[in-house]
Amino acid sequence: MKLFIDSDTYEVLNYMDNKPFLKMYMDLKEAEEIKVTKEEAFEKLKELIELTPYYVYDFEQGYYVLCGKLDSHYAVKAYNGEVVELSEL
């Protein structure tokens, strides 16, 4: 628990209790052993990756620069190599 105390009056101004936040993670299980390399996962996902052009403002150059956004709605389970939708995780 964190307390925010007024340095003049020593009155508690606010507090934060992280116990409810930590409870969310108590039921998580330990991850299984990773059996798929990053390279193997990429090979399985490369046809499912979307590249979308985006312009991003570069403050140093003073104009927009064409960039790209890589995204996918899929993932590879590291312990068995199965390709799944992110919504299933």
The first five atom37 places (N, CA, C, CB, O) and aatype in JSON, in Angstrom:
{
  "aatype": [12, 11, 10, 13, 9, 3, 15, 3, 16, 18, 6, 19, 10, 2, 18, 12, 3, 2, 11, 14, 13, 10, 11, 12, 18, 12, 3, 10, 11, 6, 0, 6, 6, 9, 11, 19, 16, 11, 6, 6, 0, 13, 6, 11, 10, 11, 6, 10, 9, 6, 10, 16, 14, 18, 18, 19, 18, 3, 13, 6, 5, 7, 18, 18, 19, 10, 4, 7, 11, 10, 3, 15, 8, 18, 0, 19, 11, 0, 18, 2, 7, 6, 19, 19, 6, 10, 15, 6, 10],
  "atom_mask": [
    [1, 1, 1, 1, 1],
    [1, 1, 1, 1, 1],
    [1, 1, 1, 1, 1],
    [1, 1, 1, 1, 1],
    [1, 1, 1, 1, 1],
    [1, 1, 1, 1, 1],
    [1, 1, 1, 1, 1],
    [1, 1, 1, 1, 1],
    [1, 1, 1, 1, 1],
    [1, 1, 1, 1, 1],
    [1, 1, 1, 1, 1],
    [1, 1, 1, 1, 1],
    [1, 1, 1, 1, 1],
    [1, 1, 1, 1, 1],
    [1, 1, 1, 1, 1],
    [1, 1, 1, 1, 1],
    [1, 1, 1, 1, 1],
    [1, 1, 1, 1, 1],
    [1, 1, 1, 1, 1],
    [1, 1, 1, 1, 1],
    [1, 1, 1, 1, 1],
    [1, 1, 1, 1, 1],
    [1, 1, 1, 1, 1],
    [1, 1, 1, 1, 1],
    [1, 1, 1, 1, 1],
    [1, 1, 1, 1, 1],
    [1, 1, 1, 1, 1],
    [1, 1, 1, 1, 1],
    [1, 1, 1, 1, 1],
    [1, 1, 1, 1, 1],
    [1, 1, 1, 1, 1],
    [1, 1, 1, 1, 1],
    [1, 1, 1, 1, 1],
    [1, 1, 1, 1, 1],
    [1, 1, 1, 1, 1],
    [1, 1, 1, 1, 1],
    [1, 1, 1, 1, 1],
    [1, 1, 1, 1, 1],
    [1, 1, 1, 1, 1],
    [1, 1, 1, 1, 1],
    [1, 1, 1, 1, 1],
    [1, 1, 1, 1, 1],
    [1, 1, 1, 1, 1],
    [1, 1, 1, 1, 1],
    [1, 1, 1, 1, 1],
    [1, 1, 1, 1, 1],
    [1, 1, 1, 1, 1],
    [1, 1, 1, 1, 1],
    [1, 1, 1, 1, 1],
    [1, 1, 1, 1, 1],
    [1, 1, 1, 1, 1],
    [1, 1, 1, 1, 1],
    [1, 1, 1, 1, 1],
    [1, 1, 1, 1, 1],
    [1, 1, 1, 1, 1],
    [1, 1, 1, 1, 1],
    [1, 1, 1, 1, 1],
    [1, 1, 1, 1, 1],
    [1, 1, 1, 1, 1],
    [1, 1, 1, 1, 1],
    [1, 1, 1, 1, 1],
    [1, 1, 1, 0, 1],
    [1, 1, 1, 1, 1],
    [1, 1, 1, 1, 1],
    [1, 1, 1, 1, 1],
    [1, 1, 1, 1, 1],
    [1, 1, 1, 1, 1],
    [1, 1, 1, 0, 1],
    [1, 1, 1, 1, 1],
    [1, 1, 1, 1, 1],
    [1, 1, 1, 1, 1],
    [1, 1, 1, 1, 1],
    [1, 1, 1, 1, 1],
    [1, 1, 1, 1, 1],
    [1, 1, 1, 1, 1],
    [1, 1, 1, 1, 1],
    [1, 1, 1, 1, 1],
    [1, 1, 1, 1, 1],
    [1, 1, 1, 1, 1],
    [1, 1, 1, 1, 1],
    [1, 1, 1, 0, 1],
    [1, 1, 1, 1, 1],
    [1, 1, 1, 1, 1],
    [1, 1, 1, 1, 1],
    [1, 1, 1, 1, 1],
    [1, 1, 1, 1, 1],
    [1, 1, 1, 1, 1],
    [1, 1, 1, 1, 1],
    [1, 1, 1, 1, 1]
  ],
  "atom_positions": [
    [[0.85, -1.16, 0.0], [0.0, 0.0, 0.0], [0.9, 1.23, 0.0], [-0.97, -0.01, 1.22], [1.9, 1.29, 0.72]],
    [[0.54, 2.21, -0.82], [1.28, 3.46, -0.86], [0.4, 4.57, -0.32], [1.76, 3.78, -2.31], [-0.78, 4.67, -0.65]],
    [[0.99, 5.39, 0.53], [0.28, 6.53, 1.1], [0.89, 7.82, 0.58], [0.32, 6.49, 2.65], [2.11, 7.95, 0.48]],
    [[0.03, 8.77, 0.25], [0.47, 10.1, -0.13], [0.12, 11.02, 1.03], [-0.2, 10.58, -1.48], [-1.05, 11.27, 1.32]],
    [[1.16, 11.53, 1.69], [0.98, 12.29, 2.92], [1.41, 13.73, 2.71], [1.78, 11.65, 4.07], [2.45, 14.01, 2.11]],
    [[0.6, 14.64, 3.21], [0.93, 16.07, 3.18], [2.13, 16.28, 4.11], [-0.3, 16.96, 3.61], [2.08, 15.91, 5.28]],
    [[3.2, 16.88, 3.59], [4.42, 17.02, 4.37], [4.29, 18.05, 5.49], [5.56, 17.41, 3.47], [5.08, 18.04, 6.43]],
    [[3.3, 18.93, 5.4], [3.12, 19.93, 6.46], [2.22, 19.42, 7.58], [2.53, 21.2, 5.88], [2.52, 19.59, 8.76]],
    [[1.1, 18.8, 7.2], [0.11, 18.4, 8.21], [0.17, 16.91, 8.54], [-1.29, 18.74, 7.72], [-0.46, 16.46, 9.49]],
    [[0.93, 16.16, 7.77], [1.02, 14.7, 7.93], [-0.34, 14.02, 7.75], [1.59, 14.36, 9.3], [-0.56, 12.92, 8.25]],
    [[-1.22, 14.68, 7.03], [-2.53, 14.12, 6.73], [-2.42, 13.25, 5.48], [-3.6, 15.25, 6.54], [-1.73, 13.62, 4.52]],
    [[-3.09, 12.1, 5.49], [-3.09, 11.22, 4.31], [-3.98, 11.86, 3.24], [-3.58, 9.77, 4.67], [-5.17, 12.05, 3.45]],
    [[-3.37, 12.18, 2.1], [-4.1, 12.81, 1.01], [-4.74, 11.78, 0.09], [-3.18, 13.72, 0.22], [-5.84, 11.99, -0.43]],
    [[-4.05, 10.69, -0.11], [-4.54, 9.64, -1.0], [-3.77, 8.37, -0.69], [-4.39, 10.06, -2.52], [-2.7, 8.41, -0.08]],
    [[-4.31, 7.23, -1.12], [-3.6, 5.97, -0.95], [-3.89, 5.07, -2.13], [-4.0, 5.29, 0.37], [-4.9, 5.21, -2.81]],
    [[-2.99, 4.14, -2.36], [-3.14, 3.17, -3.44], [-2.88, 1.79, -2.86], [-2.18, 3.47, -4.64], [-1.85, 1.54, -2.24]],
    [[-3.82, 0.9, -3.08], [-3.67, -0.48, -2.63], [-3.58, -1.35, -3.88], [-4.87, -0.93, -1.7], [-4.53, -1.42, -4.65]],
    [[-2.46, -2.02, -4.08], [-2.28, -2.83, -5.28], [-2.71, -4.28, -5.08], [-0.83, -2.79, -5.72], [-2.52, -5.1, -5.98]],
    [[-3.28, -4.62, -3.94], [-3.71, -6.0, -3.68], [-4.76, -6.48, -4.68], [-4.26, -6.1, -2.25], [-4.63, -7.59, -5.19]],
    [[-5.82, -5.67, -5.0], [-6.79, -6.13, -6.01], [-6.14, -6.37, -7.37], [-7.9, -5.12, -6.16], [-6.52, -7.29, -8.1]],
    [[-5.17, -5.53, -7.72], [-4.46, -5.69, -8.98], [-3.67, -7.0, -9.0], [-3.53, -4.5, -9.23], [-3.67, -7.71, -10.0]],
    [[-3.01, -7.31, -7.9], [-2.21, -8.53, -7.82], [-3.08, -9.78, -7.8], [-1.34, -8.5, -6.59], [-2.63, -10.83, -8.27]],
    [[-4.3, -9.7, -7.28], [-5.2, -10.86, -7.24], [-5.51, -11.38, -8.64], [-6.51, -10.49, -6.53], [-5.72, -12.58, -8.82]],
    [[-5.54, -10.48, -9.63], [-5.83, -10.89, -11.0], [-4.8, -11.89, -11.51], [-5.87, -9.67, -11.93], [-5.11, -12.76, -12.33]],
    [[-3.57, -11.78, -11.02], [-2.48, -12.62, -11.51], [-2.23, -13.85, -10.66], [-1.23, -11.81, -11.59], [-1.42, -14.69, -11.04]],
    [[-2.9, -13.98, -9.54], [-2.67, -15.11, -8.64], [-3.07, -16.45, -9.28], [-3.44, -14.91, -7.35], [-2.45, -17.47, -9.0]],
    [[-4.11, -16.45, -10.14], [-4.61, -17.69, -10.72], [-3.86, -18.1, -11.98], [-6.07, -17.54, -11.03], [-4.12, -19.18, -12.53]],
    [[-2.93, -17.28, -12.46], [-2.19, -17.63, -13.66], [-1.26, -18.79, -13.37], [-1.4, -16.43, -14.18], [-0.66, -18.89, -12.3]],
    [[-1.15, -19.67, -14.37], [-0.27, -20.83, -14.24], [1.09, -20.5, -14.87], [-0.9, -22.08, -14.91], [1.2, -19.6, -15.71]],
    [[2.1, -21.24, -14.47], [3.42, -21.06, -15.05], [3.39, -21.49, -16.51], [4.49, -21.87, -14.25], [2.75, -22.49, -16.86]],
    [[4.07, -20.74, -17.35], [4.1, -21.04, -18.78], [4.8, -22.36, -19.04], [4.79, -19.9, -19.56], [5.72, -22.75, -18.32]],
    [[4.34, -23.05, -20.09], [4.99, -24.3, -20.47], [6.31, -24.0, -21.18], [4.06, -25.15, -21.38], [6.56, -22.86, -21.58]],
    [[7.13, -25.02, -21.35], [8.44, -24.85, -21.98], [8.28, -24.42, -23.43], [9.25, -26.14, -21.89], [7.44, -24.97, -24.16]],
    [[9.07, -23.46, -23.85], [9.03, -22.96, -25.23], [9.71, -23.97, -26.14], [9.71, -21.56, -25.36], [10.86, -24.36, -25.9]],
    [[9.0, -24.39, -27.19], [9.54, -25.39, -28.11], [9.62, -24.87, -29.54], [8.7, -26.65, -28.07], [10.14, -25.55, -30.42]],
    [[9.11, -23.65, -29.78], [9.09, -23.07, -31.12], [10.01, -21.85, -31.14], [7.63, -22.69, -31.56], [9.89, -20.98, -30.28]],
    [[10.91, -21.79, -32.1], [11.81, -20.64, -32.2], [11.08, -19.45, -32.81], [13.06, -20.99, -33.04], [10.0, -19.6, -33.39]],
    [[11.66, -18.27, -32.66], [11.08, -17.07, -33.27], [11.0, -17.22, -34.79], [11.9, -15.82, -32.9], [10.04, -16.77, -35.42]],
    [[12.01, -17.84, -35.36], [12.05, -18.01, -36.82], [10.92, -18.94, -37.29], [13.41, -18.57, -37.25], [10.27, -18.67, -38.3]],
    [[10.7, -20.03, -36.55], [9.61, -20.96, -36.91], [8.25, -20.28, -36.76], [9.66, -22.23, -36.02], [7.36, -20.47, -37.6]],
    [[8.08, -19.49, -35.71], [6.83, -18.77, -35.5], [6.59, -17.77, -36.62], [6.84, -18.05, -34.14], [5.46, -17.64, -37.11]],
    [[7.64, -17.07, -37.04], [7.5, -16.12, -38.14], [7.08, -16.81, -39.42], [8.81, -15.37, -38.36], [6.21, -16.31, -40.13]],
    [[7.67, -17.96, -39.72], [7.31, -18.7, -40.94], [5.83, -19.07, -40.93], [8.18, -19.97, -41.07], [5.18, -19.05, -41.98]],
    [[5.3, -19.41, -39.76], [3.88, -19.78, -39.66], [2.97, -18.57, -39.8], [3.61, -20.48, -38.34], [1.84, -18.69, -40.27]],
    [[3.46, -17.39, -39.39], [2.63, -16.19, -39.37], [2.8, -15.28, -40.59], [2.92, -15.4, -38.15], [1.97, -14.4, -40.82]],
    [[3.85, -15.47, -41.36], [4.17, -14.46, -42.37], [3.06, -14.23, -43.38], [5.42, -14.87, -43.09], [2.94, -13.12, -43.9]],
    [[2.25, -15.22, -43.68], [1.13, -15.03, -44.61], [-0.06, -14.35, -43.92], [0.7, -16.38, -45.2], [-1.0, -13.91, -44.59]],
    [[-0.03, -14.26, -42.6], [-1.14, -13.69, -41.83], [-0.83, -12.29, -41.3], [-1.49, -14.61, -40.67], [-1.63, -11.7, -40.57]],
    [[0.34, -11.76, -41.66], [0.75, -10.43, -41.22], [0.28, -9.4, -42.23], [2.29, -10.35, -41.03], [0.41, -9.6, -43.44]],
    [[-0.27, -8.3, -41.72], [-0.75, -7.21, -42.58], [0.21, -6.03, -42.47], [-2.2, -6.78, -42.19], [0.61, -5.66, -41.36]],
    [[0.57, -5.44, -43.59], [1.4, -4.23, -43.62], [0.53, -3.1, -44.14], [2.68, -4.42, -44.51], [0.04, -3.15, -45.27]],
    [[0.32, -2.08, -43.31], [-0.51, -0.94, -43.67], [0.37, 0.31, -43.71], [-1.7, -0.75, -42.66], [1.09, 0.58, -42.75]],
    [[0.33, 1.07, -44.82], [1.15, 2.3, -44.88], [0.59, 3.37, -43.93], [1.2, 2.84, -46.32], [-0.62, 3.59, -43.87]],
    [[1.48, 4.03, -43.21], [1.12, 5.11, -42.3], [2.13, 6.24, -42.47], [1.08, 4.62, -40.82], [3.33, 6.01, -42.62]],
    [[1.63, 7.46, -42.44], [2.51, 8.62, -42.41], [2.68, 9.06, -40.97], [1.97, 9.77, -43.31], [1.7, 9.22, -40.24]],
    [[3.93, 9.27, -40.57], [4.25, 9.68, -39.2], [5.03, 10.99, -39.28], [5.07, 8.57, -38.44], [5.97, 11.11, -40.06]],
    [[4.61, 11.97, -38.45], [5.28, 13.26, -38.47], [6.63, 13.17, -37.76], [4.41, 14.34, -37.81], [6.71, 12.72, -36.62]],
    [[7.69, 13.59, -38.45], [9.03, 13.62, -37.89], [9.34, 15.05, -37.5], [10.09, 13.06, -38.91], [9.53, 15.91, -38.37]],
    [[9.4, 15.32, -36.21], [9.62, 16.69, -35.72], [10.99, 17.23, -36.09], [9.44, 16.74, -34.22], [11.13, 18.43, -36.31]],
    [[12.0, 16.37, -36.16], [13.34, 16.82, -36.5], [13.42, 17.27, -37.96], [14.36, 15.7, -36.25], [14.06, 18.28, -38.27]],
    [[12.75, 16.52, -38.85], [12.79, 16.87, -40.27], [11.72, 17.89, -40.63], [12.61, 15.62, -41.12], [11.85, 18.61, -41.62]],
    [[10.65, 17.96, -39.82], [9.6, 18.94, -40.06], [8.57, 18.53, -41.1], [0.0, 0.0, 0.0], [7.85, 19.39, -41.62]],
    [[8.49, 17.26, -41.41], [7.47, 16.8, -42.35], [7.13, 15.33, -42.08], [7.95, 16.98, -43.81], [7.79, 14.65, -41.3]],
    [[6.07, 14.86, -42.76], [5.62, 13.48, -42.59], [6.5, 12.52, -43.37], [4.16, 13.33, -43.03], [6.95, 12.82, -44.47]],
    [[6.74, 11.34, -42.77], [7.56, 10.31, -43.37], [6.68, 9.06, -43.53], [8.84, 10.01, -42.51], [5.96, 8.68, -42.61]],
    [[6.76, 8.44, -44.7], [6.0, 7.22, -44.94], [6.62, 6.07, -44.15], [5.95, 6.89, -46.45], [7.8, 5.76, -44.31]],
    [[5.81, 5.45, -43.3], [6.23, 4.3, -42.51], [5.23, 3.18, -42.74], [6.33, 4.66, -40.99], [4.34, 3.31, -43.58]],
    [[5.36, 2.1, -42.03], [4.42, 1.0, -42.15], [4.07, 0.43, -40.8], [0.0, 0.0, 0.0], [4.88, 0.44, -39.87]],
    [[2.85, -0.06, -40.69], [2.4, -0.7, -39.46], [2.23, -2.18, -39.73], [1.05, -0.06, -38.94], [1.45, -2.58, -40.59]],
    [[2.97, -3.0, -38.99], [2.84, -4.46, -39.1], [1.87, -4.92, -38.03], [4.23, -5.17, -38.94], [1.99, -4.54, -36.86]],
    [[0.91, -5.74, -38.42], [-0.1, -6.2, -37.47], [-0.59, -7.59, -37.9], [-1.28, -5.2, -37.37], [-0.47, -7.98, -39.06]],
    [[-1.13, -8.31, -36.95], [-1.73, -9.61, -37.22], [-2.78, -9.9, -36.17], [-0.65, -10.72, -37.26], [-2.65, -9.49, -35.01]],
    [[-3.8, -10.62, -36.57], [-4.85, -11.04, -35.64], [-4.58, -12.46, -35.13], [-6.23, -10.96, -36.31], [-5.45, -13.08, -34.53]],
    [[-3.38, -12.95, -35.39], [-3.02, -14.33, -35.04], [-1.75, -14.36, -34.21], [-2.85, -15.18, -36.31], [-0.97, -13.41, -34.2]],
    [[-1.55, -15.47, -33.51], [-0.35, -15.69, -32.71], [0.03, -17.16, -32.8], [-0.58, -15.26, -31.23], [-0.78, -17.99, -33.2]],
    [[1.25, -17.46, -32.42], [1.73, -18.84, -32.39], [1.96, -19.21, -30.93], [3.04, -19.02, -33.24], [2.67, -18.51, -30.21]],
    [[1.37, -20.31, -30.5], [1.61, -20.79, -29.15], [3.03, -21.34, -29.09], [0.56, -21.89, -28.73], [3.39, -22.23, -29.87]],
    [[3.83, -20.82, -28.18], [5.26, -21.15, -28.13], [5.54, -22.57, -27.68], [5.97, -20.2, -27.22], [6.62, -23.09, -27.95]],
    [[4.61, -23.2, -27.01], [4.88, -24.55, -26.49], [4.49, -25.66, -27.45], [4.17, -24.75, -25.19], [4.93, -26.79, -27.3]],
    [[3.62, -25.34, -28.49], [3.26, -26.4, -29.42], [3.22, -25.96, -30.89], [1.94, -26.95, -29.04], [3.01, -26.79, -31.78]],
    [[3.42, -24.68, -31.15], [3.46, -24.19, -32.53], [2.11, -23.99, -33.17], [0.0, 0.0, 0.0], [2.04, -23.71, -34.37]],
    [[1.04, -24.12, -32.43], [-0.31, -23.95, -32.98], [-0.58, -22.47, -33.27], [-1.37, -24.52, -32.0], [-0.3, -21.61, -32.44]],
    [[-1.15, -22.19, -34.45], [-1.53, -20.82, -34.82], [-2.98, -20.62, -34.36], [-1.37, -20.57, -36.38], [-3.87, -21.4, -34.7]],
    [[-3.19, -19.56, -33.58], [-4.53, -19.27, -33.04], [-4.85, -17.79, -33.23], [-4.62, -19.66, -31.54], [-3.95, -16.96, -33.36]],
    [[-6.15, -17.47, -33.24], [-6.55, -16.06, -33.26], [-6.27, -15.45, -31.91], [-8.06, -15.9, -33.64], [-6.39, -16.12, -30.88]],
    [[-5.91, -14.18, -31.9], [-5.62, -13.49, -30.64], [-6.84, -13.47, -29.73], [-5.14, -12.05, -30.9], [-6.7, -13.48, -28.5]],
    [[-8.02, -13.45, -30.31], [-9.24, -13.42, -29.5], [-9.43, -14.71, -28.71], [-10.46, -13.18, -30.38], [-10.2, -14.74, -27.75]],
    [[-8.73, -15.8, -29.09], [-8.83, -17.07, -28.39], [-7.92, -17.14, -27.16], [-8.49, -18.2, -29.33], [-8.07, -18.03, -26.32]],
    [[-6.98, -16.22, -27.06], [-6.02, -16.28, -25.95], [-6.59, -15.74, -24.67], [-4.77, -15.51, -26.29], [-5.91, -15.72, -23.65]]
  ]
}
